[in-house]
Amino acid sequence: NITNNMIKEYMKLDKRIVLINKVENPNSLDAECEVVYMAKGKYILLMNSFDLILNNILEKSYIMAEEFKLDVTQFHLINDNFKKMEFFDFKFQKNIIRQPQIKDIFYFSKANFLYDKLIKKDTFIKAIDFIGFENTINLNEINEKDCMVYGVLKASKSYGFLNRTGYFYNNYMHEQLMEANIKNKAEDVFRSLFT
């Protein structure tokens, strides 16, 4: 309730801000995907209310995405122990890679977060359509997001790494959410993705 009131105050200052008050399953990926379709901007960045954006990362990611025509721009996360959660260092020229190597990121790196990526809206929509979340699957939050990251990587033609810390990931709060979620059945989803 406090968050909604804060957002309403910001809406008075900036007409681009829209409040979507989704009561049922407010922490589900379904709700986040619904918002992606409604968004009017060129890029999407998802975040949780208990996390923080750092170091002007949106501006820096946007500049890099525009300069190199990237579908996804990834940056570093830092957790509540102030430990950097680094991705695998691919050592590509200017930290830019293109398909078909992008799909390898999912298997050989720690790129399986949605929160550390500025994603082009069109690419995100292709990922949502590929994963098909209209068929509700009983997964916990982390496994839904793993599937969506795979979809984003599959839908991307160009992917860039910005060597900056830009997201504070509140590990404690995420663990509390995961404990409250249902039993993990990720193997069913991944089996369906590869058949």
Residue pairs with C-beta under 8 A, 6 or more apart in sequence:
3 49
4 19
4 21
7 17
7 19
8 19
10 17
11 17
11 18
11 19
16 40
18 38
20 34
20 35
20 38
22 31
22 34
25 31
27 141
27 177
28 141
28 144
29 133
29 141
29 144
29 145
29 148
30 133
30 136
32 46
33 128
33 133
33 148
36 44
36 121
36 124
36 125
36 128
37 125
37 128
39 121
41 121
42 120
42 121
43 61
43 62
43 65
43 118
43 119
43 120
43 121
44 118
44 119
44 120
44 121
44 124
45 53
45 58
45 61
45 115
45 117
45 118
45 119
46 114
46 115
47 53
47 115
47 167
48 115
48 170
48 173
48 174
50 170
50 173
51 115
51 167
51 168
51 169
51 170
52 167
52 168
53 166
53 167
53 168
54 78
54 165
54 166
54 167
54 168
55 164
55 165
55 166
57 75
57 162
57 164
57 165
57 166
57 167
58 118
60 75
60 162
60 164
60 166
61 73
61 75
61 118
61 162
61 166
62 73
62 118
64 70
64 73
64 160
64 162
65 73
65 118
65 120
65 160
68 94
68 96
68 158
68 160
69 158
70 96
70 120
70 158
70 159
70 160
71 119
71 120
71 122
71 123
71 155
71 156
71 157
71 158
71 159
72 117
72 118
72 119
72 120
72 123
72 152
72 153
72 156
72 158
72 159
72 160
73 117
73 118
73 159
73 160
73 161
73 162
74 87
74 111
74 116
74 117
74 159
74 160
74 161
74 162
75 116
75 117
75 118
75 161
75 162
75 163
75 164
75 165
75 166
75 167
76 84
76 85
76 86
76 87
76 116
76 163
76 164
76 165
76 166
76 167
77 84
77 85
77 113
77 115
77 116
77 165
77 166
77 167
77 168
77 169
78 84
78 85
78 165
78 167
78 168
78 169
79 85
79 168
79 169
79 170
79 171
80 168
80 169
80 170
80 171
80 172
81 171
84 165
85 110
85 113
85 116
85 169
86 110
87 105
87 109
87 110
87 111
87 116
87 161
88 105
88 108
88 109
88 110
88 111
90 97
90 105
90 109
90 161
92 161
94 160
95 160
95 161
95 162
95 163
96 158
96 159
96 160
96 161
97 105
97 158
97 159
97 160
98 157
98 158
98 159
99 156
99 157
102 153
102 154
102 156
102 157
102 158
102 159
103 153
103 154
105 111
105 153
105 159
106 112
106 149
106 150
106 153
111 149
111 153
112 145
112 146
112 149
112 150
113 145
113 149
113 169
114 145
114 148
114 149
114 152
115 167
115 169
116 166
116 167
117 152
119 152
123 152
123 155
123 156
124 152
124 155
126 151
126 155
127 148
127 151
127 152
127 154
127 155
128 148
128 151
130 151
130 154
130 155
131 147
131 148
131 150
131 151
131 193
133 144
133 148
137 144
137 185
137 188
137 189
138 182
138 183
138 185
139 147
139 182
139 184
139 185
139 186
139 189
140 178
140 181
140 182
140 183
140 184
141 174
141 177
141 178
141 181
142 174
142 178
143 184
143 185
143 186
143 189
146 186
147 186
147 189
147 190
147 193
150 193
153 159
